[in-house]
Amino acid sequence: MSISAFRRKKLLYVFNVFFDVNQSGTIERKDFELAIEKICSLRGWKPGDAKNTETHEIMIKIWEGLRKKADSNKDGQVSVEEWVSMWNDYAQNPSAALKWQQLYCQFMFQLEDASADGTIDSDEFTTVCSSYGIDPQECKVAFSKMAKGKASVSWEEFQELWKEYFSTEDPNAAGNYIFGRTSF
């Protein structure tokens, strides 16, 4: 199945903003190490803290799962084409997500749910997404669209929105906003 320009733009957005941290044009372990530092700094988790250690362990598991699935030429890096191909495979059956994809979804939810109350609100969402360089006002608009006007998004709702982001062709689908952008 070929991928539409719209879905490709969404996938490249996540690739470039959330994964290719050092902007080398590929995803590699170093990107995950930089992301760990950024996330722990954002949350105030110091080296040796339980949350810092947990974040490191989870992120490395995500990297290992991503590398095993997407790095088809086994060069230790995930290229744009390998990334797009992998998510295109996912879109065929989002309910059969790989372990690392489920882990990444859960990690993002927990990162955004700073209060650990089981829901994400606009302020929590905006804090995380704006730390990746997205305008805070755009994040607030994206949250409103993602939450369909509600004050918060539950874990159950987030999982469905996640599937939608990576699989839908509908530019108006609520899942398109889970990474803080309002247009692609």
Buried (B, 14 or more C-beta within 10 A) or exposed (E): EEBEEBBBEBBBBBBBBBBBBEEEEBBBBBBBBEBBBEBBEBBEBEEEEEBBEEBBEBBBBBBEBBBEBBBEEEEEBBBBEBBBBBBBBBBEEBEEBBEBBBBBBBBBBBBBBBEEEEBBBBEBBBBBBBBBEBBBEBBBBBBBBBBEEEEBBBBEBBBBBBBBBBBBEEEEBBBBBBBBBBEB
